[in-house]
Amino acid sequence: QEQLVESGGGLVQPGGSLRLSCQYFRTVFRIYTIAWYRQAPGKQRELVATITSTGTTNYTDSVKGRFTISRENWANAVYLQMNSLQPEDTAVYYCFEPLTQEWGPGTQVTVSS
């Protein structure tokens, strides 16, 4: 049974925005760091952003200033607001919990005109 489920992916034009959601089903995840990863076709999965239980965030350089990770513990959810999307952001985006090594099934983001 999946403990993390992503949603919010889709097709968007360059310069557009999307908001991804990661719903988790174990309340203990509220005190864990949650990460967003992505995997583009033919490439390795890469870390995009992380957020600790207290809200400290980190981003990979390529998304700094464009993406924002946030969380609402009362909703058991973590979000990834993605602005100024570019074709190179096209990938499957995954939610990940490092302590339990839980992955979500992923959600496809396609940036294309």
Summary of the structure (lengths in Angstrom):
residues: 113
radius of gyration: 13.1
end to end distance: 36.4
largest distance: 40.9
contacts: 332
relative contact order: 0.33
helix: 12%
strand: 49%
